[in-house]
Each structure stands twice: as C-alpha cells, then as structure tokens.
Amino acid sequence: MQIIGTLFSSFILPVVCIALVLVASLHDIVARTIPNCLVLILAAVGVTMGVLGGHLAGSLIVATGVFVLASLCWRRGWMGGGDVKLLGAAALGIMPSFVFTFAAAVAIAGGVLALFYLIAKKFVPTSASLRPDGVYARALRVERWRIARGGPLPYACAIAAGAVYVNLSGGAP
C-alpha cells in the first residue's frame, strides 16, 4: 500500500500538474484566457501534494507569497489575472524550497518568450489574404494578428515551462 501512495505522490500527481499547466498554456495561446476550472484543479492537486509530502503549511505560505507578488504585477499591468492565478496554483504543487527555482525558471522562460515575440514581429507578415481552413491554420492567423499589433504574450507558456522544469528536476514531492 505504501508503494501505491509513494507512486501516487511522486509520479502521478506531478504528471497531473504538468498536464494541467500545459493545457492552461495551450488555452492561453488560443484564447489568451486561462480557465478557472483548470486553476482550481491545479490548486487542489497542489494541496494534495502538500498533504502527502508533509509540507502543506510551507506550500500554502509560499504560494500565498507568490500570489501576492504576482497580484502586484497585475495591478501594474505587467501580468494578466489568469497568469496570477496560475502562478499561485502552480506554486502550491512545488516544495517550498524549490519555489525560487520555479520563479527563476518562469522568468527565464518568459524572457525567451518575449524575445521570440519581438523577433517574430520583424518576420511575420501583417496580413493574410486568404481565410485559412482548420483550427491550426486559424490559430496561426490569429497569432500573426496579435504579433503584428503587439498583443499580450501567452505567459502561461512561461509558467508551464517553469512548472515542468521544477517537477522534472525533483521539486515535486
């Protein structure tokens, strides 16, 4: 029974966290929103990981700190509200000692994402004459429109990259 509990807390729940942040990042790319249901499920999984890992109090304190700092960034217009919620929920699933690593990984991934969008703005044509068929082609067309107009970045991608890095490097219980 202990093997099942260990497998559940050290493998299954981190994989669920990774899957949830990846789905949130895909939704952010397509619609520039992050569904609240994904954030709530991610937070519940994070709380479960904290309980099973014996670090729930530390995770709650650190995740609250991450949420408050991200909220200040939202108030300044530097982040979207969905990104703030996703950051706080993702921080719940990470051991408190790895939250700085998580924040650094998110910041680095966000810088790479911003650099990609700045470079893409120089090379992406501003308009397409034909309406594309298919979801993928339409998503590319919308993204081209956003890049040309300097629209917001899908920062959930950076959050997902940070969460994946920390979970794969041992930051999950």
C-alpha positions in Angstrom: 0.0 0.0 0.0 2.9 2.3 0.8 4.3 1.7 -2.7 1.0 2.9 -4.2 1.0 6.0 -2.0 4.6 6.8 -3.0 3.9 6.2 -6.7 0.8 8.5 -6.4 2.6 11.4 -4.7 5.9 11.2 -6.5 4.8 10.3 -10.0 1.1 10.6 -10.8 0.3 13.9 -9.1 3.4 15.7 -10.7 2.3 14.4 -14.1 -1.2 15.7 -13.5 0.3 19.1 -12.6 2.3 19.1 -15.7 -0.7 18.2 -17.8 -2.8 20.9 -16.3 -0.3 23.7 -16.8 0.3 22.5 -20.4 -3.5 22.6 -21.1 -3.7 26.0 -19.5 -0.8 27.3 -21.7 -2.5 25.9 -24.8 -5.7 27.6 -23.8 -3.7 30.8 -23.2 -2.2 30.6 -26.7 -5.5 30.1 -28.4 -7.8 32.4 -26.4 -5.5 34.4 -24.1 -7.5 33.2 -21.2 -6.9 30.6 -18.5 -10.0 28.7 -17.4 -10.7 29.0 -13.6 -11.6 25.3 -13.5 -8.0 24.3 -14.5 -6.6 26.6 -11.9 -8.9 25.2 -9.2 -8.0 21.6 -10.1 -4.3 22.5 -10.2 -4.6 24.1 -6.7 -6.4 21.0 -5.4 -3.7 18.7 -6.8 -1.1 21.0 -5.2 -2.8 20.9 -1.8 -3.0 17.1 -2.1 0.8 17.0 -2.9 1.4 19.2 0.1 -0.5 16.9 2.4 1.1 13.8 1.1 4.6 15.3 1.1 4.2 16.8 4.6 4.8 20.4 3.6 1.3 21.8 3.2 1.8 24.7 5.6 5.0 25.8 3.9 3.4 25.4 0.4 0.4 27.5 1.4 2.7 30.3 2.8 5.0 30.3 -0.2 2.1 30.0 -2.7 0.3 32.9 -1.0 3.5 35.0 -1.3 3.8 34.1 -5.0 0.2 35.1 -5.5 0.5 38.4 -3.7 3.7 39.4 -5.6 2.1 38.3 -8.9 -1.0 40.3 -7.9 1.1 43.4 -7.5 2.5 42.8 -11.0 -1.1 42.5 -12.2 -2.0 45.8 -10.6 0.9 47.4 -12.5 -0.4 45.9 -15.8 2.6 43.6 -16.2 0.6 40.4 -16.0 -2.8 39.1 -16.7 -5.2 37.9 -13.9 -5.2 34.4 -15.2 -1.5 34.2 -15.1 -1.5 35.4 -11.5 -4.0 32.7 -10.5 -2.0 30.0 -12.4 1.3 31.1 -10.8 -0.2 30.8 -7.3 -1.8 27.4 -8.0 1.3 26.0 -9.6 3.4 27.2 -6.6 1.1 25.0 -4.4 2.4 21.9 -6.1 6.0 22.7 -5.6 8.0 22.0 -2.5 8.7 25.4 -0.7 12.4 25.0 -1.1 12.1 24.9 -4.9 9.8 28.0 -5.3 12.8 30.3 -6.1 13.9 27.8 -8.7 10.4 27.9 -10.1 10.3 31.7 -10.2 13.7 31.8 -11.9 12.6 29.2 -14.5 9.4 31.1 -15.2 11.3 34.4 -15.5 13.8 32.9 -17.9 11.1 31.2 -20.0 9.2 34.5 -20.0 12.2 36.3 -21.3 12.7 33.7 -24.0 9.0 34.0 -24.9 9.2 37.8 -25.1 12.4 37.6 -27.2 10.6 35.2 -29.6 7.7 37.5 -30.0 9.9 40.5 -30.6 11.8 38.6 -33.3 8.6 37.2 -34.7 7.2 40.8 -35.1 10.0 41.5 -37.6 9.4 38.5 -39.7 5.6 37.8 -39.5 3.6 39.3 -42.4 0.9 41.7 -41.2 -2.0 40.2 -43.1 -3.1 37.2 -45.0 -5.3 37.5 -48.0 -7.0 34.0 -47.7 -9.0 32.8 -44.8 -7.4 29.6 -43.6 -9.2 26.3 -43.1 -8.7 24.2 -40.0 -8.1 25.1 -36.3 -4.3 25.1 -36.5 -4.3 27.5 -39.5 -6.8 29.8 -37.9 -4.8 29.8 -34.6 -1.7 30.8 -36.6 -3.6 33.6 -38.4 -4.9 34.9 -35.1 -1.4 34.7 -33.6 0.1 36.6 -36.6 -2.5 39.3 -36.0 -1.6 39.5 -32.3 2.1 39.7 -33.0 1.7 42.4 -35.6 -0.3 44.5 -33.2 1.9 43.9 -30.2 -0.7 42.0 -28.3 -0.2 40.3 -24.9 2.1 37.3 -24.5 0.7 33.9 -23.6 2.6 34.0 -20.3 1.0 30.7 -19.2 3.6 29.1 -21.5 6.4 30.5 -19.4 4.6 29.4 -16.2 4.2 25.9 -17.7 7.9 25.8 -18.7 8.9 26.7 -15.1 6.5 24.1 -13.6 7.7 21.4 -16.0 11.3 22.2 -15.2 10.8 22.1 -11.5 8.7 19.0 -11.5 11.2 17.1 -13.7 14.2 18.3 -11.6 12.8 17.0 -8.4 10.9 20.0 -7.0 7.7 18.0 -6.6 7.4 15.7 -3.6 
